[in-house]
Amino acid sequence: MNKHPFRSAPALLALCLLFAGCNTSVNEDIEVAAGAPHSGSSMTVNGDVRVAPGADASGSSFRTVNGEIRLGDGAQVSDCATVNGTVDVGEGVRAGDLETVNGNLRLGRDSQVTGHVKVVNGYIEIGQGSHVKGAVASVNGKIELDGARVGGDLTNVNGGMLVTRGSVVEGDLIVKDPGEDRHTRVPRIVIGPDSKIMGDLRFERPVELFVHTTAQIGSVDGAEPVEFSGDEPG
């Protein structure tokens, strides 16, 4: 996670130029209108990426250095990544990998991500009915699953996790050792009502672990679970 492929503008520009058919712009937004065909990779420096509701860009990858990415309800895209900006995904979206370095990532209801969701400095919110087939990871930011499903591991360092309302994690739940970048706040991990962690729970640093009486979890290494009932732990 620390060696992120999109950490700097020069690196991203050089990477994008390696791909045939990559359309590159500076100080311009990338916009895909509903009903307008779009294919191929597009990248911008100092611009936003906006894909209209219902637009089919399933064969397109999008990159931006200093800009946000917005995917409207029902849009279809391939991979999307930004260095400095949020990733805001609507409802019923179909996407590949989603990444941001400095920014939050929100995934609306009933969306499907065939790859992974990764953030370095920012939180992740995944809405009800959404399914990420790969891993979900944040270094410095909270991860919240609200009735969502994750096919891979759920990984965090600083920020904590909330897995609630029947969410399912098919892989492991992991909180990694921050090493020299140690924060003083102890991460709070909450496994809420009717939620399930099918893999193991592994903690490489001290955490507060709360598990609802209706939740199901695998083996726990590195923490002592505290049971709770009701909507939230006290």
Phi, psi and chi 1 to 4 in degrees:
 res  aa     phi    psi   chi1   chi2   chi3   chi4
   1 MET       -  -35.1  -70.3  -70.1  -64.0      -
   2 ASN   -69.9  -30.3  -70.2  -27.0      -      -
   3 LYS   -94.6   77.4  -65.0 -178.3  179.4  179.2
   4 HIS   -84.8  133.2 -161.6  -78.7      -      -
   5 PRO   -70.2  -11.3   24.4  -33.6      -      -
   6 PHE  -119.4   34.1  -53.9  114.9      -      -
   7 ARG   -73.0  -29.5 -174.5  169.6  -64.8  -83.1
   8 SER  -133.1  155.6   66.8      -      -      -
   9 ALA   -62.3  -47.2      -      -      -      -
  10 PRO   -59.0  -40.0  -24.4   35.5      -      -
  11 ALA   -65.3  -42.4      -      -      -      -
  12 LEU   -66.8  -41.0 -178.9   57.5      -      -
  13 LEU   -63.7  -44.6 -178.2   57.8      -      -
  14 ALA   -63.3  -39.9      -      -      -      -
  15 LEU   -63.9  -46.1  179.8   65.5      -      -
  16 CYS   -64.8  -37.7 -167.2      -      -      -
  17 LEU   -68.6  -15.7  -70.1  174.3      -      -
  18 LEU   -73.0  -21.0  -70.7  176.2      -      -
  19 PHE   -92.5  129.8  -66.6   97.4      -      -
  20 ALA   -65.2  140.1      -      -      -      -
  21 GLY    80.7   10.8      -      -      -      -
  22 CYS   -82.7  120.6  177.5      -      -      -
  23 ASN   -91.0  119.3  -60.3  -46.7      -      -
  24 THR  -116.7  135.7  -54.5      -      -      -
  25 SER  -138.6  162.0   60.8      -      -      -
  26 VAL  -127.5  134.3  178.5      -      -      -
  27 ASN    60.1   31.6  -61.1  -35.7      -      -
  28 GLU  -136.1  144.8  -67.1 -177.7    2.4      -
  29 ASP   -81.0  154.6  -63.9  -25.2      -      -
  30 ILE  -105.6  122.3  -62.8  171.5      -      -
  31 GLU  -128.8  131.8  -61.4 -162.6   40.3      -
  32 VAL  -117.6  117.1  179.0      -      -      -
  33 ALA   -83.6  154.3      -      -      -      -
  34 ALA   -63.4  134.3      -      -      -      -
  35 GLY    83.4   -8.0      -      -      -      -
  36 ALA   -95.1  124.7      -      -      -      -
  37 PRO   -66.3  142.3   24.0  -32.6      -      -
  38 HIS  -146.4  130.6 -170.2  -77.0      -      -
  39 SER  -145.6  159.6   61.8      -      -      -
  40 GLY    92.5  166.3      -      -      -      -
  41 SER   -87.0  140.4  -61.1      -      -      -
  42 SER  -131.9  142.7  -62.8      -      -      -
  43 MET  -144.0  142.9  178.5  -95.0 -172.2      -
  44 THR  -137.2  149.7 -177.7      -      -      -
  45 VAL  -110.1  126.9  179.1      -      -      -
  46 ASN    64.3   46.7  -58.2  -36.1      -      -
  47 GLY  -153.9  159.7      -      -      -      -
  48 ASP   -94.0  161.8  -63.1  -29.0      -      -
  49 VAL  -116.5  122.8  174.3      -      -      -
  50 ARG  -130.7  120.7  -68.7 -171.3  -73.3  -92.0
  51 VAL  -112.9  121.4  179.6      -      -      -
  52 ALA   -68.4  155.8      -      -      -      -
  53 PRO   -54.3  132.7  -26.6   35.1      -      -
  54 GLY    79.5   -2.1      -      -      -      -
  55 ALA   -70.7  140.4      -      -      -      -
  56 ASP  -104.1   98.9 -175.1   -4.0      -      -
  57 ALA  -122.8   40.8      -      -      -      -
  58 SER   -63.6  -20.6   53.2      -      -      -
  59 GLY   -96.9   13.1      -      -      -      -
  60 SER  -116.8  138.3  -58.8      -      -      -
  61 SER  -108.5  144.2  -64.5      -      -      -
  62 PHE  -128.2  138.2  -60.5   99.6      -      -
  63 ARG  -135.4  143.5  -57.4  -75.0 -173.2  -90.7
  64 THR  -143.9  150.3  178.7      -      -      -
  65 VAL   -92.0  -59.4  175.9      -      -      -
  66 ASN  -118.1   83.0  -63.3  -48.5      -      -
  67 GLY  -178.1  162.8      -      -      -      -
  68 GLU   -94.6  163.5   64.9 -179.9   14.7      -
  69 ILE  -121.6  124.7  -64.0  174.9      -      -
  70 ARG  -124.6  122.9  -70.0 -173.2  175.1  -86.8
  71 LEU  -114.2  116.6  -52.7  178.9      -      -
  72 GLY   -71.8  165.0      -      -      -      -
  73 ASP   -53.2  131.9  -65.1  -13.4      -      -
  74 GLY    76.5    4.8      -      -      -      -
  75 ALA   -71.7  156.2      -      -      -      -
  76 GLN  -127.5  126.5  -60.6 -179.4   55.8      -
  77 VAL  -141.8  169.7  -60.4      -      -      -
  78 SER   -94.0 -132.1 -175.1      -      -      -
  79 ASP   -76.7  146.6  -58.3  -21.6      -      -
  80 CYS  -137.1  137.3  -67.0      -      -      -
  81 ALA  -150.1  145.1      -      -      -      -
  82 THR  -137.4  154.9  178.7      -      -      -
  83 VAL   -90.8  -56.7  176.0      -      -      -
  84 ASN  -120.8   91.7  -61.9  -50.1      -      -
  85 GLY   167.3  160.9      -      -      -      -
  86 THR   -80.9  159.7   61.5      -      -      -
  87 VAL  -119.7  112.4  177.9      -      -      -
  88 ASP  -115.5  111.0 -163.5  -17.6      -      -
  89 VAL  -111.8  128.5 -179.9      -      -      -
  90 GLY   -76.4 -162.7      -      -      -      -
  91 GLU   -88.1  147.1  -61.2 -178.8    0.9      -
  92 GLY    64.3   28.1      -      -      -      -
  93 VAL   -86.9  149.1  170.6      -      -      -
  94 ARG  -118.0  124.8  -58.1  -67.5 -178.7  -93.2
  95 ALA  -147.0  163.6      -      -      -      -
  96 GLY   -91.7 -128.1      -      -      -      -
  97 ASP   -71.4  143.3  -64.5  -23.8      -      -
  98 LEU  -126.9  128.1  -61.4  174.7      -      -
  99 GLU  -143.9  147.2  -58.3 -175.4   17.5      -
 100 THR  -147.1  147.8  177.9      -      -      -
 101 VAL   -88.8  -60.1  177.6      -      -      -
 102 ASN  -116.5   91.5  -61.5  -50.3      -      -
 103 GLY   165.4  163.8      -      -      -      -
 104 ASN   -89.8  158.1  -58.4  -42.0      -      -
 105 LEU  -130.4  121.4 -167.0  152.1      -      -
 106 ARG  -120.6  127.2  -65.1  180.0  -68.8  -88.9
 107 LEU  -115.3  119.5 -175.8   62.6      -      -
 108 GLY   -71.6 -176.9      -      -      -      -
 109 ARG   -66.1  148.7  -63.4  167.8   59.2  100.0
 110 ASP    55.9   34.0  -58.9  -39.3      -      -
 111 SER  -101.0  157.1  -68.7      -      -      -
 112 GLN  -125.1  126.1  -57.5  -70.9  -37.7      -
 113 VAL  -117.6  116.7  175.1      -      -      -
 114 THR   -80.0  -17.0   58.5      -      -      -
 115 GLY  -108.7 -134.1      -      -      -      -
 116 HIS  -113.3  168.0   59.1 -110.7      -      -
 117 VAL  -126.1  119.1  170.6      -      -      -
 118 LYS  -136.9  137.1  -67.3 -174.8  178.0 -179.7
 119 VAL  -136.1  143.7  170.6      -      -      -
 120 VAL   -95.6  -63.1  178.1      -      -      -
 121 ASN  -116.7   90.0  -61.4  -50.2      -      -
 122 GLY   163.4  166.5      -      -      -      -
 123 TYR   -94.6  164.2   63.6   75.2      -      -
 124 ILE  -124.7  129.7  -64.2  172.9      -      -
 125 GLU  -124.8  126.6  -66.8 -179.5   -2.5      -
 126 ILE  -121.9  120.6  -58.8  179.3      -      -
 127 GLY   -81.8  172.0      -      -      -      -
 128 GLN   -59.8  134.7 -168.0  170.3   23.1      -
 129 GLY    80.5   -1.1      -      -      -      -
 130 SER   -85.5  153.6  -72.3      -      -      -
 131 HIS  -135.7  119.4 -176.0 -170.4      -      -
 132 VAL  -105.3  116.2  177.8      -      -      -
 133 LYS   -75.2  -27.1  -68.0 -173.3  177.1 -179.0
 134 GLY   -97.0 -154.1      -      -      -      -
 135 ALA   -82.5  156.0      -      -      -      -
 136 VAL  -124.6  126.0  172.4      -      -      -
 137 ALA  -147.1  140.3      -      -      -      -
 138 SER  -138.0  141.2  174.3      -      -      -
 139 VAL   -86.7  -60.6  177.4      -      -      -
 140 ASN  -118.6   81.4  -61.6  -48.7      -      -
 141 GLY   169.2  153.0      -      -      -      -
 142 LYS   -74.5  146.9 -175.0  177.0 -179.1  179.3
 143 ILE  -112.8  127.9  -60.8  175.1      -      -
 144 GLU  -127.7  122.2 -178.6  173.3  -16.5      -
 145 LEU  -109.6  121.3  -53.0 -176.7      -      -
 146 ASP  -116.9   86.5 -177.4    9.1      -      -
 147 GLY    69.5   33.5      -      -      -      -
 148 ALA  -113.0  170.2      -      -      -      -
 149 ARG  -127.7  136.0 -169.8  177.5 -168.3   96.0
 150 VAL  -123.4  125.4  173.4      -      -      -
 151 GLY   -81.3  -25.7      -      -      -      -
 152 GLY  -105.4 -155.7      -      -      -      -
 153 ASP   -77.9  154.2  -67.2  -18.7      -      -
 154 LEU  -113.0  114.1 -169.4   67.7      -      -
 155 THR  -127.7  138.7  -55.2      -      -      -
 156 ASN  -146.0  161.1 -170.6 -120.8      -      -
 157 VAL  -120.2  -63.3  179.5      -      -      -
 158 ASN  -122.5  131.2  -58.1  -56.1      -      -
 159 GLY   136.8  -32.2      -      -      -      -
 160 GLY    89.1  175.7      -      -      -      -
 161 MET  -142.6  147.6  -57.2 -178.7 -172.7      -
 162 LEU  -131.2  112.4  173.7   60.7      -      -
 163 VAL  -115.0  107.5 -179.1      -      -      -
 164 THR  -144.1  172.7 -168.9      -      -      -
 165 ARG    54.3   49.3  -65.2 -141.8  -64.7  176.2
 166 GLY    77.6   20.1      -      -      -      -
 167 SER   -67.1  152.4  -67.1      -      -      -
 168 VAL  -129.4  130.2  176.1      -      -      -
 169 VAL  -114.8  114.1  177.2      -      -      -
 170 GLU   -77.6  -26.3  -61.9  177.0   26.1      -
 171 GLY   -93.7 -154.7      -      -      -      -
 172 ASP   -88.5  156.1  -64.7  -22.0      -      -
 173 LEU  -105.9  121.5 -174.9  152.7      -      -
 174 ILE  -130.7  132.9  -54.1  164.9      -      -
 175 VAL  -116.2  115.6  177.5      -      -      -
 176 LYS   -86.8  157.6  -69.8 -175.7  172.4  -67.4
 177 ASP   -68.1  124.9 -176.0  -10.2      -      -
 178 PRO   -75.1   -9.1   28.9  -34.9      -      -
 179 GLY    64.9 -132.1      -      -      -      -
 180 GLU   -71.1  -22.3  -64.5  179.4   -1.6      -
 181 ASP   -88.1   49.7 -172.4   28.5      -      -
 182 ARG   -81.2  127.7 -173.6  174.6  -61.2  -84.0
 183 HIS   -93.0  150.3  -70.1 -152.8      -      -
 184 THR   -75.5  -27.7   56.9      -      -      -
 185 ARG   -74.7  133.2  178.8  177.6  -64.2  179.8
 186 VAL   -80.6  126.5  175.1      -      -      -
 187 PRO   -62.1  143.0  -21.9   33.0      -      -
 188 ARG  -106.6  119.9 -179.4 -178.7  171.9   97.8
 189 ILE  -112.8  119.8  -48.1  -59.9      -      -
 190 VAL  -121.9  121.7  178.6      -      -      -
 191 ILE  -104.7  104.2  -46.1  -59.9      -      -
 192 GLY   -87.0 -170.4      -      -      -      -
 193 PRO   -53.6  132.0  -25.4   34.6      -      -
 194 ASP    62.1   14.2  -58.2  -45.3      -      -
 195 SER   -89.5  161.0  -64.9      -      -      -
 196 LYS  -140.9  129.7 -178.8 -174.3  -64.5 -174.2
 197 ILE  -109.2  107.2  -49.9  -62.8      -      -
 198 MET   -77.9  -26.2  -61.5  174.8   65.6      -
 199 GLY   -92.9 -159.7      -      -      -      -
 200 ASP   -87.6  161.2  -61.3  -29.3      -      -
 201 LEU  -111.7  115.8  -70.0   78.2      -      -
 202 ARG  -123.6  127.8  -54.2 -159.1  -49.3  -90.4
 203 PHE  -124.9  119.3  -57.1  101.4      -      -
 204 GLU   -96.9    5.4  -59.6  174.5    3.6      -
 205 ARG  -149.7  163.6   60.1  172.8  -61.1  176.8
 206 PRO   -64.0  138.4  -23.4   34.3      -      -
 207 VAL  -141.0  164.3  -59.3      -      -      -
 208 GLU  -101.3  116.2  -64.9  177.6  -22.9      -
 209 LEU  -112.8  118.9  174.4   60.5      -      -
 210 PHE  -118.7  130.4  -60.4   92.7      -      -
 211 VAL  -127.5  124.1  179.2      -      -      -
 212 HIS   -67.3  150.4 -162.7  -88.5      -      -
 213 THR   -63.4  -21.9   54.5      -      -      -
 214 THR   -96.3   -2.3   62.6      -      -      -
 215 ALA   -81.9  158.3      -      -      -      -
 216 GLN  -123.5  130.7  -59.8  177.1   44.0      -
 217 ILE  -135.2  160.6   61.8  173.2      -      -
 218 GLY   -85.4 -159.3      -      -      -      -
 219 SER   -68.3  151.1   63.6      -      -      -
 220 VAL  -118.6  129.5  179.5      -      -      -
 221 ASP  -128.3  117.0 -178.7   17.7      -      -
 222 GLY   103.2    4.8      -      -      -      -
 223 ALA  -155.1  161.3      -      -      -      -
 224 GLU  -111.9  112.4 -172.7   67.2   33.4      -
 225 PRO   -65.9  141.0  -15.8   29.0      -      -
 226 VAL  -114.0  119.5  176.6      -      -      -
 227 GLU   -75.9  148.0  -78.1 -163.7  -13.2      -
 228 PHE  -146.6  160.8   73.9   99.9      -      -
 229 SER  -125.3  172.2   58.4      -      -      -
 230 GLY    84.9 -171.1      -      -      -      -
 231 ASP   -74.7  -38.4  -66.2  -25.9      -      -
 232 GLU  -140.8  154.4  -63.2 -178.7    4.0      -
 233 PRO   -69.3  153.6   22.1  -30.4      -      -
 234 GLY   -71.5      -      -      -      -      -
